[in-house]
Amino acid sequence: MSLLNQTIKKILPPDQRAIKFVENKLAQTMTNADGLGELKNLLLRYVGITGQIHPEIPKKFTIITCGDHGVAGMSVPILKKQQHI
């Protein structure tokens, strides 16, 4: 079995009990939980994925990516090609 298939088999559906618990807790403790907007949706998705009612705070990280996709060779950017590498 490939690594992809093994990984796919480990993916579980969202934990609906955890989502409902946190949703109810928000409704009980906040005057207007919908005032959180997209943050509420993000929280509920995160709780559903992790299955943790009190999820751990994720470690901070930074992803830095770059690429010129060949446009440096077409003299499109202002910077020299060496500055893109």
Backbone as ProteinMPNN parsed JSONL, in Angstrom:
{"seq_chain_A": "MSLLNQTIKKILPPDQRAIKFVENKLAQTMTNADGLGELKNLLLRYVGITGQIHPEIPKKFTIITCGDHGVAGMSVPILKKQQHI", "coords_chain_A": {"N_chain_A": [[0.852, -1.185, 0.0], [0.566, 2.198, -0.832], [2.141, 5.189, 0.464], [0.477, 7.389, 0.206], [-2.11, 6.217, 0.094], [-2.152, 5.022, 2.635], [-2.068, 7.285, 4.236], [-4.463, 8.568, 3.495], [-6.324, 6.724, 4.476], [-6.067, 7.175, 7.182], [-7.313, 9.551, 7.632], [-9.966, 10.91, 9.266], [-13.535, 11.476, 9.587], [-14.876, 14.727, 10.575], [-15.12, 15.3, 14.108], [-18.128, 15.273, 15.299], [-19.339, 15.388, 17.812], [-17.493, 16.783, 19.408], [-17.497, 19.216, 18.051], [-20.189, 20.071, 18.424], [-20.196, 20.267, 21.229], [-18.348, 22.379, 21.718], [-19.596, 24.387, 20.263], [-21.998, 24.683, 21.711], [-20.893, 25.459, 24.162], [-19.753, 27.922, 23.476], [-22.118, 29.304, 22.857], [-23.289, 29.421, 25.384], [-21.488, 30.924, 26.876], [-20.953, 33.278, 25.548], [-22.338, 36.401, 24.539], [-22.953, 36.969, 21.877], [-22.033, 34.727, 19.893], [-21.819, 34.503, 17.172], [-20.666, 36.819, 16.456], [-18.012, 36.421, 16.301], [-17.495, 35.725, 13.768], [-15.748, 34.51, 10.976], [-13.744, 33.416, 12.485], [-14.98, 31.839, 14.417], [-15.993, 29.756, 12.829], [-13.56, 28.713, 11.909], [-12.45, 27.827, 14.343], [-14.333, 25.817, 15.052], [-13.983, 24.039, 12.919], [-11.312, 23.306, 13.368], [-11.48, 22.091, 15.894], [-13.163, 19.971, 15.209], [-11.523, 18.544, 13.435], [-9.271, 17.874, 15.017], [-10.51, 16.669, 17.15], [-10.37, 17.371, 19.753], [-11.588, 18.868, 22.633], [-10.449, 20.859, 24.125], [-8.241, 22.05, 22.42], [-4.708, 21.864, 21.73], [-2.554, 24.689, 21.456], [-1.376, 25.457, 18.32], [2.062, 25.166, 17.256], [3.998, 27.98, 16.336], [4.986, 28.894, 13.052], [6.838, 29.713, 10.098], [6.46, 29.99, 6.661], [8.431, 30.331, 3.927], [8.486, 31.152, 0.624], [9.531, 31.298, -2.789], [9.867, 32.262, -6.215], [10.444, 32.704, -9.694], [9.229, 31.758, -11.889], [10.2, 31.651, -14.452], [9.993, 34.181, -15.577], [12.055, 35.969, -15.152], [13.96, 35.463, -17.063], [12.7, 36.553, -19.228], [13.004, 39.204, -19.024], [11.135, 40.557, -17.427], [10.881, 41.237, -14.59], [11.986, 43.885, -12.349], [14.234, 43.47, -10.795], [17.508, 41.91, -11.0], [18.23, 38.657, -12.4], [19.888, 37.125, -10.689], [19.203, 38.084, -8.198], [16.856, 36.893, -7.706], [17.278, 34.309, -7.06]], "CA_chain_A": [[0.0, 0.0, 0.0], [1.371, 3.407, -0.946], [2.075, 6.149, 1.566], [-0.719, 8.204, -0.002], [-3.28, 5.441, 0.512], [-2.088, 4.883, 4.1], [-2.415, 8.588, 4.802], [-5.891, 8.793, 3.249], [-7.089, 5.859, 5.385], [-5.978, 7.723, 8.539], [-8.143, 10.759, 7.71], [-11.278, 10.604, 9.832], [-14.502, 12.571, 9.459], [-14.845, 15.632, 11.727], [-15.749, 14.824, 15.345], [-19.338, 16.078, 15.475], [-19.598, 15.598, 19.247], [-16.615, 17.866, 19.863], [-17.993, 20.456, 17.436], [-21.42, 20.462, 19.126], [-19.842, 20.666, 22.593], [-17.735, 23.71, 21.68], [-20.637, 25.302, 19.797], [-22.867, 24.942, 22.863], [-20.113, 26.21, 25.158], [-19.693, 29.306, 22.987], [-23.462, 29.892, 22.987], [-23.552, 29.647, 26.808], [-20.553, 31.869, 27.495], [-20.847, 34.528, 24.801], [-23.6, 37.055, 24.217], [-23.173, 36.797, 20.446], [-20.922, 33.923, 19.372], [-21.703, 34.751, 15.737], [-19.838, 38.005, 16.312], [-16.641, 36.001, 16.012], [-17.395, 35.606, 12.316], [-15.018, 33.374, 10.403], [-12.926, 32.817, 13.544], [-15.79, 30.773, 15.013], [-15.979, 28.642, 11.881], [-12.216, 28.136, 11.938], [-12.34, 27.103, 15.607], [-15.141, 24.603, 14.983], [-13.313, 23.113, 11.99], [-10.099, 22.816, 14.032], [-11.934, 21.165, 16.934], [-13.659, 18.784, 14.528], [-10.398, 17.798, 12.857], [-8.417, 17.327, 16.075], [-11.314, 15.888, 18.087], [-10.037, 17.828, 21.101], [-12.45, 19.952, 23.112], [-9.489, 21.892, 24.511], [-7.091, 21.75, 21.562], [-3.427, 22.516, 21.999], [-2.254, 25.806, 20.569], [-0.338, 25.005, 17.379], [3.343, 25.874, 17.281], [4.108, 28.985, 15.287], [5.982, 28.629, 12.043], [6.811, 30.605, 8.956], [6.79, 29.361, 5.39], [8.954, 31.318, 2.98], [8.601, 30.581, -0.707], [9.802, 32.275, -3.828], [10.071, 31.713, -7.544], [10.166, 33.69, -10.738], [8.449, 31.039, -12.895], [10.756, 31.883, -15.78], [9.82, 35.546, -16.091], [13.317, 36.712, -15.089], [14.592, 35.273, -18.364], [11.976, 37.349, -20.222], [13.252, 40.611, -18.651], [9.916, 41.149, -16.878], [11.039, 41.913, -13.297], [12.934, 44.986, -12.219], [15.457, 42.943, -10.215], [18.3, 41.01, -11.832], [17.925, 37.248, -12.177], [20.656, 36.647, -9.546], [18.519, 38.495, -6.983], [15.67, 36.048, -7.557], [17.679, 32.946, -6.689]], "C_chain_A": [[0.892, 1.241, 0.0], [1.188, 4.312, 0.266], [0.831, 7.014, 1.446], [-1.961, 7.469, 0.476], [-3.32, 5.244, 2.021], [-2.529, 6.17, 4.777], [-3.908, 8.862, 4.656], [-6.741, 7.962, 4.202], [-7.083, 6.39, 6.816], [-6.847, 8.967, 8.721], [-9.544, 10.365, 8.154], [-12.241, 11.753, 9.578], [-14.436, 13.475, 10.699], [-15.622, 15.056, 12.912], [-16.938, 15.73, 15.663], [-19.659, 16.338, 16.944], [-18.751, 16.742, 19.784], [-17.093, 19.206, 19.311], [-19.227, 20.956, 18.174], [-21.122, 20.953, 20.541], [-19.293, 22.093, 22.598], [-18.75, 24.747, 21.212], [-21.587, 25.68, 20.938], [-22.158, 25.764, 23.928], [-19.996, 27.676, 24.748], [-21.03, 30.006, 23.166], [-23.779, 30.233, 24.434], [-22.708, 30.778, 27.383], [-20.458, 33.215, 26.783], [-22.233, 35.09, 24.515], [-23.956, 36.832, 22.753], [-21.988, 36.05, 19.851], [-20.743, 34.124, 17.874], [-20.88, 35.997, 15.452], [-18.382, 37.668, 16.047], [-16.413, 35.82, 14.518], [-16.676, 34.34, 11.894], [-14.138, 32.69, 11.442], [-13.673, 31.672, 14.229], [-15.787, 29.543, 14.115], [-14.63, 27.932, 11.868], [-12.005, 27.307, 13.199], [-13.101, 25.781, 15.542], [-14.54, 23.578, 14.029], [-12.091, 22.49, 12.651], [-10.454, 21.794, 15.109], [-12.421, 19.867, 16.299], [-12.545, 17.916, 13.976], [-9.568, 17.138, 13.948], [-9.188, 16.433, 17.023], [-11.058, 16.269, 19.535], [-10.932, 18.998, 21.481], [-11.604, 21.14, 23.56], [-8.217, 21.663, 23.696], [-5.837, 22.502, 21.987], [-3.248, 23.665, 21.017], [-1.147, 25.341, 19.629], [0.941, 25.817, 17.524], [3.4, 26.832, 16.099], [5.194, 28.564, 14.303], [5.809, 29.62, 10.9], [7.196, 29.81, 7.718], [7.228, 30.472, 4.441], [9.12, 30.613, 1.638], [8.921, 31.681, -1.703], [9.982, 31.542, -5.155], [9.764, 32.773, -8.568], [9.402, 33.059, -11.902], [8.91, 31.36, -14.315], [10.653, 33.298, -16.297], [11.102, 36.358, -16.013], [14.06, 36.6, -16.412], [13.93, 36.082, -19.47], [12.116, 38.843, -19.943], [12.006, 41.291, -18.127], [10.186, 41.864, -15.557], [12.076, 43.028, -13.337], [14.275, 44.465, -11.705], [16.185, 42.041, -11.192], [17.985, 39.566, -11.457], [18.648, 36.698, -10.943], [19.974, 36.997, -8.222], [17.275, 37.66, -6.727], [16.03, 34.652, -7.069], [17.95, 32.842, -5.214]], "O_chain_A": [[1.863, 1.314, 0.754], [0.202, 4.208, 0.994], [0.197, 7.341, 2.449], [-2.78, 8.043, 1.193], [-4.391, 5.291, 2.626], [-3.269, 6.15, 5.761], [-4.546, 9.337, 5.596], [-7.767, 8.437, 4.688], [-7.995, 6.09, 7.587], [-7.088, 9.39, 9.852], [-10.22, 9.579, 7.49], [-11.81, 12.888, 9.373], [-13.987, 13.035, 11.757], [-16.652, 14.407, 12.734], [-16.774, 16.814, 16.224], [-20.192, 17.394, 17.283], [-19.246, 17.58, 20.538], [-17.093, 20.212, 20.022], [-19.307, 22.136, 18.516], [-21.713, 21.929, 21.003], [-19.729, 22.922, 23.397], [-18.76, 25.87, 21.716], [-21.936, 26.849, 21.107], [-22.753, 26.66, 24.527], [-20.128, 28.568, 25.586], [-21.078, 31.164, 23.579], [-24.462, 31.223, 24.699], [-23.155, 31.506, 28.269], [-19.944, 34.182, 27.345], [-23.182, 34.342, 24.278], [-25.106, 36.545, 22.42], [-21.044, 36.669, 19.359], [-19.644, 33.938, 17.351], [-20.443, 36.206, 14.32], [-17.606, 38.524, 15.621], [-15.273, 35.767, 14.058], [-16.956, 33.248, 12.387], [-13.817, 31.51, 11.299], [-13.073, 30.657, 14.581], [-15.601, 28.422, 14.587], [-14.565, 26.704, 11.823], [-11.446, 26.212, 13.138], [-12.572, 24.74, 15.932], [-14.584, 22.378, 14.3], [-11.853, 21.289, 12.516], [-9.805, 20.754, 15.223], [-12.124, 18.782, 16.798], [-12.617, 16.689, 14.041], [-9.199, 15.971, 13.824], [-8.61, 15.537, 17.638], [-11.485, 15.561, 20.448], [-11.026, 19.988, 20.756], [-12.002, 22.292, 23.39], [-7.229, 21.144, 24.215], [-5.896, 23.609, 22.523], [-3.733, 23.613, 19.887], [-0.098, 24.883, 20.083], [0.909, 26.998, 17.869], [2.915, 26.53, 15.009], [6.194, 27.954, 14.684], [4.772, 30.271, 10.763], [8.158, 29.043, 7.74], [6.489, 31.425, 4.19], [9.813, 29.601, 1.538], [8.613, 32.851, -1.476], [10.223, 30.335, -5.183], [8.922, 33.642, -8.342], [8.973, 33.77, -12.811], [8.117, 31.345, -15.257], [11.182, 33.594, -17.369], [11.24, 37.346, -16.735], [14.72, 37.549, -16.834], [14.52, 36.28, -20.533], [11.425, 39.656, -20.556], [11.822, 42.488, -18.352], [9.759, 43.008, -15.401], [12.918, 43.097, -14.232], [15.33, 44.946, -12.118], [15.577, 41.473, -12.099], [17.535, 39.284, -10.347], [18.077, 35.882, -10.219], [20.146, 36.286, -7.232], [16.704, 37.717, -5.638], [15.139, 33.889, -6.697], [18.298, 31.767, -4.724]]}, "name": "protein", "num_of_chains": 1, "seq": "MSLLNQTIKKILPPDQRAIKFVENKLAQTMTNADGLGELKNLLLRYVGITGQIHPEIPKKFTIITCGDHGVAGMSVPILKKQQHI"}
